[in-house]
Amino acid sequence: MTDTLEALLREIRACRLCRESPVGAPLPHEPRPVVTGSRTARILIAGQAPGTRVHASGLPFDDRSGDRLRDWLGVTRDEFYDPRRFAIAPMGFCFPGYDAKGSDLPPRRECAPAWRARLMAAMPQIELVLTVGQYAQAWHLGTLRRKGVTETVGEWKAIFAASERPRLLPLPHPSWRNTAWLKKNPWFEKDLLPVLQEEVKART
């Protein structure tokens, strides 16, 4: 039986798997799962995991990466945070902590196996999934995924054409650390972004 979305979102927001039944070391701080969804949103933004600012605010993409992502989508901040328009569900719902070098750790390994399939089943109306970064692409694209993010995003036309419902569009992470990547791959802004904005406009 499919979960009701409202009950499932409450269950996810109360999740403590990474503290009480962790895979490996437990989450080094209190969990704060960040996820939004509705029964009317037709676009799902599948990201990686919250950073420190999002962990503090509880608002997904509440940082400079979010500013760039909203620019890519061609939407305002109010439109982006309207759950009737967009569902936002990272592969790991909580900030995973830092590694020894001070970089964000990968999404927690407990999250996707516990929640992803149930969440997708509870939002059958989703028509477009924007897979942001390698972890979202690995789960959502399956055999359509290429070797790395650059290769996968570079094959966006074939991936979009091969998927039906939901349609799939791979994106790089909108982090400002990827500014050099964007300069090296001008086709992303020239070719992919106009299609992305057209698809978003048609569904919001």
LINFENZI-V680180 format. One record per residue. N is the residue number from 1. SS is DSSP state (H for helix, E for strand, L for the rest). PHI is phi in whole degrees, 0 to 359 (999 if undefined). OMEGA is omega in whole degrees, 0 to 359 (NA if undefined). Layout:
N/SS/PHI/OMEGA ; N/SS/PHI/OMEGA
//
This chain:
1/L/999/180 ; 2/L/288/176 ; 3/L/296/166 ; 4/L/286/186 ; 5/H/299/183 ; 6/H/299/179 ; 7/H/293/180 ; 8/H/295/179 ; 9/H/297/177 ; 10/H/296/180 ; 11/H/295/178 ; 12/H/297/183 ; 13/H/292/177 ; 14/L/262/187 ; 15/L/295/176 ; 16/L/226/182 ; 17/H/305/185 ; 18/H/287/174 ; 19/H/253/187 ; 20/H/265/178 ; 21/L/221/187 ; 22/L/287/168 ; 23/L/265/187 ; 24/L/85/181 ; 25/L/294/179 ; 26/L/291/175 ; 27/L/305/187 ; 28/L/281/179 ; 29/L/209/180 ; 30/L/294/178 ; 31/L/296/170 ; 32/L/216/183 ; 33/L/299/181 ; 34/L/242/181 ; 35/E/202/173 ; 36/E/227/179 ; 37/L/190/177 ; 38/L/202/179 ; 39/L/272/180 ; 40/L/245/181 ; 41/L/300/180 ; 42/L/254/179 ; 43/E/237/174 ; 44/E/248/172 ; 45/E/261/181 ; 46/E/256/182 ; 47/L/260/184 ; 48/L/263/179 ; 49/E/195/179 ; 50/L/297/170 ; 51/L/266/184 ; 52/H/294/182 ; 53/H/293/178 ; 54/H/293/176 ; 55/H/301/181 ; 56/H/287/186 ; 57/H/269/185 ; 58/L/77/183 ; 59/L/248/184 ; 60/L/297/180 ; 61/L/54/179 ; 62/L/270/184 ; 63/L/200/182 ; 64/H/294/175 ; 65/H/299/178 ; 66/H/296/177 ; 67/H/300/180 ; 68/H/293/180 ; 69/H/298/179 ; 70/H/297/176 ; 71/H/295/177 ; 72/H/301/183 ; 73/H/284/183 ; 74/L/75/181 ; 75/L/234/176 ; 76/L/278/177 ; 77/H/299/180 ; 78/H/296/179 ; 79/H/295/182 ; 80/H/299/183 ; 81/L/268/175 ; 82/L/274/184 ; 83/L/295/176 ; 84/L/287/181 ; 85/L/260/186 ; 86/E/231/164 ; 87/E/262/182 ; 88/E/231/185 ; 89/E/218/177 ; 90/L/291/179 ; 91/L/291/171 ; 92/E/241/188 ; 93/L/281/182 ; 94/L/245/172 ; 95/L/301/189 ; 96/L/276/184 ; 97/L/96/184 ; 98/E/250/172 ; 99/L/273/185 ; 100/L/296/180 ; 101/L/268/179 ; 102/L/88/176 ; 103/L/267/178 ; 104/E/299/174 ; 105/L/288/175 ; 106/L/297/175 ; 107/L/305/179 ; 108/L/301/184 ; 109/H/285/180 ; 110/H/284/194 ; 111/H/295/187 ; 112/H/300/179 ; 113/H/298/183 ; 114/H/280/195 ; 115/H/236/195 ; 116/H/297/182 ; 117/H/297/179 ; 118/H/296/181 ; 119/H/293/179 ; 120/H/295/179 ; 121/H/294/181 ; 122/H/279/178 ; 123/L/233/183 ; 124/L/293/181 ; 125/L/279/181 ; 126/L/299/182 ; 127/L/252/185 ; 128/E/219/176 ; 129/E/246/176 ; 130/E/264/184 ; 131/E/266/186 ; 132/E/260/177 ; 133/L/91/191 ; 134/H/293/184 ; 135/H/289/176 ; 136/H/293/180 ; 137/H/293/180 ; 138/H/299/183 ; 139/H/281/189 ; 140/H/278/186 ; 141/H/273/180 ; 142/H/58/183 ; 143/H/288/177 ; 144/H/283/180 ; 145/L/289/176 ; 146/L/263/189 ; 147/L/297/182 ; 148/L/224/182 ; 149/H/297/181 ; 150/H/300/180 ; 151/H/294/181 ; 152/H/293/180 ; 153/H/295/178 ; 154/H/297/179 ; 155/L/261/187 ; 156/H/300/181 ; 157/H/297/180 ; 158/H/294/180 ; 159/H/294/180 ; 160/H/297/181 ; 161/H/290/183 ; 162/H/280/181 ; 163/L/264/182 ; 164/L/239/179 ; 165/L/222/2 ; 166/L/278/169 ; 167/E/288/185 ; 168/E/236/175 ; 169/E/230/177 ; 170/E/275/178 ; 171/E/229/170 ; 172/L/286/175 ; 173/L/290/182 ; 174/L/281/178 ; 175/L/305/177 ; 176/H/292/173 ; 177/H/292/181 ; 178/H/266/179 ; 179/H/301/179 ; 180/H/296/178 ; 181/H/299/181 ; 182/H/296/178 ; 183/H/292/181 ; 184/H/282/183 ; 185/L/234/185 ; 186/L/297/178 ; 187/H/299/181 ; 188/H/298/181 ; 189/H/284/183 ; 190/H/285/188 ; 191/H/254/186 ; 192/H/282/187 ; 193/H/300/177 ; 194/H/300/177 ; 195/H/292/178 ; 196/H/304/182 ; 197/H/294/176 ; 198/H/294/179 ; 199/H/294/179 ; 200/H/296/181 ; 201/H/299/182 ; 202/H/291/186 ; 203/H/247/179 ; 204/L/233/NA
//
